[in-house]
Amino acid sequence: MQLSFKRPSTRRPARDAARTLEDLHLDESGLVDRIDLPEDFAHRLMELGFIPGHSVLASHSAPGGDPRVFRVDGTEIALRRETARRILLRQN
C-alpha cells in the first residue's frame, strides 16, 4: 500500500496527469491512489475510508454542486470539491 503525504501546492494539478474524485460522474467509481493533502487531513480521510486501493463511488451532490457525496465502505461522506480535487485515482 502506498501512502503519500505532500504539502499542498499552490497550483492546481494538471488535468491530463491524473483523475481525481472531482472528475467522477454520478454513479461512477474509482480506486484511490493517493491523497495530496497535508498529513493530518490525509489521516482523517483515511479514517473515514479513503484508503489507497479502496473503491469510491460518486453519489449525489448539493443543488449548487458543492459539496459532493461519495460512498466508501458503505458510508456516504460529503467532501468539498477542493478536497475531492486532491484525492487522486489510479489510472486504468
N, C-alpha and C positions, 0 to 999 in steps of 0.2 A: 504494500500500500504506500502510495506516495503522498506525503503531506507537504504542502508548500505554503509558507508564510512570507509575504512580501510587504514591504512598506507601500502604502497607497501611492500610486503615481499621480501626477497632476494631469497627465494626458490620458485620453480615452484609448483603450486597446483597439487596434486595427480590426475592422470587421472581417477581413479575409483571413486573419490569423487563426481565430478560434471562435466557435459558437459559445454563447453564454445562455444562462437561463432566460434572460430577456428576449432572446431570439426564438424561444419555443412558442409554437402556436397552441391554441386551445386543444386539449387532449393529446398533445404530442409529448413524448417522453425523451429523456436523455440520461446518460450516465455522467455523474460528477467526476471531473478530472482533478481540479484543484480550486482552491479558494484564494483569490487575490485580494485579501484584506489583512489588516493588522491582526496579530496573533490572538488577542483577546476576543475580537469579533469572530474570527475563524473558529476558535474553540467553541464559542457559544452556538454557532451554526452547526458545528459537528455534533454538539449535544442534542440539537433538535433533529438530527438525522441526515444532514447534508455531508455525508462521508464519501470520500473518493471511492468510486466503484459502485456506489448505490444509485438506483434509478430514481428519477424525479419526474413527476407528471405535471404539466402545466394545466391548471384548473381555471376557474373564473377570475375575474378582476372587478375592481370597483368601477362604478359608472364612468369615472374620468380616466380609467385605465391604470391608476396607481393608488394603492398597492395592488399587486397580483398575488393570487393564491396558488401555491404549489402543494402537491401531495407527495409526501415522502414517508415511508414506513407506516402507512395507514393513517397519517395525521395531515391535516391541512394547515399550512403555515403561510401567512401573508408576509411578503417582502416588498420593500420599495424597489422601484426599477433600478435605482442607482446601486442597490445591494445586489440585485439579480444580475446586473451587468458584470459584477466581479466574481461570479461563480462560473467557472469555465467548464465546458462539457468535453468529453472525449470525442475525437474525430473518428468517424466510421470508415 
